[in-house]
Amino acid sequence: MTLTRGQLKAQGRLLLGETRGTAGDGDPFSLDFLLTMSADVEASSVGALYLPYYMDITANQADYTWPDGLQRLVTAMAYSAEGTNVKLQQFTADQFDHMQDVWEVSPEYGDPYAMVQKGGTRFQLYPIPNYASSYDPETFVGGMCFSGWGVPGGSWALDGANCPLPSFGQYAALYGALVERCKQFPDEAQYASRLPGFMQSYNKFHGLFESVVATQSQASRHRDDVSVDTGTSWSGNPLNVY
């Protein structure tokens, strides 16, 4: 059963014994932050979330920054001026230098076909787009779309939002947050007495979550091995970011 942020926080308060007048009652927002952080740590360490990220294309702008939360890019698409999605080929700057030796000093403008990693979180579209395009969430077209492994971040900030982690991951995130909450009050018996049990529960659910994700990943690779290659996808990935 998928739990909402509000439900996870309510369970957390109950397990922590944070009632009126206790140490934790004076800092009610800390558990919110810890829950977000713990969910991100679980998603990152297990590699559980394959997500889409969207960005707008700005006319005559060459450089962009990776979307927040994206950790391992798999595919990138850009919406062309003609209204079609184009899969972007991925290069390092050194690799692209061998193909376009004047790409930085005398760049072309038009529909981009490549994204060039320029260090850190920066990349450049090439050719530089000479048009603007914004992503439309209703039609799912426009701008740029990046697909890859990432973390949920603030995407579930509201109490009514479902936890984005599947299966045992939501409980691993909860107990991970409770462990960190207890560490905030090392001298309070209320927290010190609960810490060993929370750590044991975290290890249990984290292990189960890791096992489920690994099993699903193996099944997915098996399906890929027996599928027929249609030859329509671009197989190169010079950045080795899988």
N, C-alpha and C positions, 0 to 999 in steps of 0.2 A: 504493500500500500504506500502510495506517495504521500508524504507529509508536507505541510506548508511550513514556511518559516515561523509563523506564529505558533503552530503546534509543536515544533521542535523547541522553541524558546520556552513554551509552557512546561514541556517535559523536563527541560533543563533546570528551570527554576524549582520544580518539584524535587528533582533528584539532588539539587544543591541545598535544598532546605532554606532557600532565600525568602524568608518571610519578613514582614515589617519589623524593623528594628535590628535586623542582622547586618553583618558587615557589608554584604553584597547589595543590600537594599539601597545603599547610598550611591551606587554606581550602576544604575539599571541598563545603561546603554552599552556597557562593555561586552556583555554576552552577545549582543547583536554583531559587534565587530569581530569577536572571536569566532562566531559561527561562520561568517563570511570568509575569514582567513582560513579556518579549518577545512571548509568545503573546497577552497582553492588548492590547498595543500593536497587533499585527497585526489582531486582531479588531475593535478600535475604529477603526483608520484605514481599513480596507477595508470594514467593515460586513458581516462574513461570517457572523455567528452570530445566527440568530433562535432565541431560547431561551424556555422557560417558567420562571417563578419562582413559588414558592409561599410563602404566609404564612398564619398562623393568624388567626382572628377572635376577639377578646377581648370578652366581654360588657361593654357600657356604656363601651367605649373608643372615643373619637372619632378621635384622631390616631394616625397610623402613619408609618413611615419606609420609603422605597423599598427594595426588596430589593438587597442587595449585588450588583454586577455589571451591573444593569440600567441601560442608558444612554439608550435611546430607546423609550419605551412605545408600543405599538400598540393592544392591547386589554387590558381588565381585567375579570375575572369575580369575583363573590362568591357564595358558597353561602348560600342563604336558610334561614330557620328551617323552611320547609316542605320543604326537601330538594331544591331546584332551583337550577341555575346561572343567575345574573342578570348580564347584561352591563352594566357600569357606564359611565354617561355621564361624560365628562371635562370639567371646568370650571376656570377660574381663580376666585379668590375674588371678583374684581370682577364676573365674569359671573354667578356664582351669587347675588350680592347683588341682582341685578335680578329674580331668580326667587323667592328666599326671603329677604326683608329681615330676618327675625329668626332666621335659621338658626344664628347663633352664640349669641345671648342666650337664646333660647327654642327649643331644637332639638327635633325629633321623634325618636322611637325606633321601631325596627322593622327591616324588611328594607331595606338600603341599595340605592339605585338610582344614586347619583352618587358620584364622588370629586372632591374639591375641592383643587387645588394651593394650598398655603399658604406657598410659598417654600422654597428650598433642596431638601432631600430629604423634606420633610414634606407629608403630605396628610391630608384628613379624609374619612371615610365619612359619607354622609348618605342617609337618616336614620341616626342612631347605632345600631349593632346592639345589641339587648337580649338577645342570645344568644351563645354561644360555638360555634366550629366550627374543627376542626383538619383539615388536609389529610392524607388517607390515601394513601400512595404505592402501596398495593396496589390500591385501587379507583379512584384518581385523582379523588376527590371530596372536598369539604370545604374550608373556609378560603377563601382568595383565590388566584387564578391570574393572573399578569401575563405577557403575551407581548410580546416586543419584541427589539430588537437590544441585545446585551450582550457581555460578556467572560467567559471561562471561570473566571478567578480561581483559587481553590483546589479547583475541582471535579475536578481530575485530579492530586491531590497524591501519590498512590501510584505507585510505579515501574511497577506493572502496568497502570496506567490508560492508555487510548488518548489520544493527542493529539486534542483536540476540533476542531482546525483541519483543514479538508479540503485535498486536493490539495497544491499547492505551499506552502500556508500553514505546514505543519509544518516545512519546511526554511527558510522565511523566519524563523520563530520561532527555530530552532536557530542560524542564522548571525547573527541579531540578538543573541542571547545571547552568541555567541562574540565578536562585535565589542565588546560591553560588557565581557566578561571580559578582553580584551586591554587595554582602557583602564584596567583596575585596576592593571596592571603596566607603566606607560609606559617604565620604565627597564630592563626585562628584554628582552634580545634575542630570547628564545624567543617572546615575545608581539608585540613590535614588528615582527618579520619576517613574522608571520602576518597582521597586521591588514589590510594592503591587499587580500590575497586574500579574507579573510573579508568585507570590505566589498563587494567586487565580487560575491561569491556572494550576499550578502544582497540587493543591488540587483537581481540577476537573478531570484531567487526571489520577491521582493516584487512585482516587475513582472509576473511570470507569474501570481502569485496574484491580484493586482488585476485583471488582464485576465480571468481565469476568472470571478471574482465578478461583474464588470461584464457579461460575456456572459450569465451565468445570470440576472442581474437584468433585463436587456433582454428575455430570453425570457419571464420571469415576467410582466413588464408587458404583453407582447404577448398572453399567455394571458388576462390580466385584461381587456384591451381587447375581446377577441372573445367573452368569456363572457357569459352571460345573467344579468342582475340579477334575483334572485328577490324583492327587496324585503324580505328578512327580516333584514338586518343594519342596525345603526345607523351611518349614514354621517357623522355629525357628529364633529368632533375639535377642540373649541375651543382645546386646548392647542397645536395645531400641532406635535405631537411625532413625526410620522412621519420 
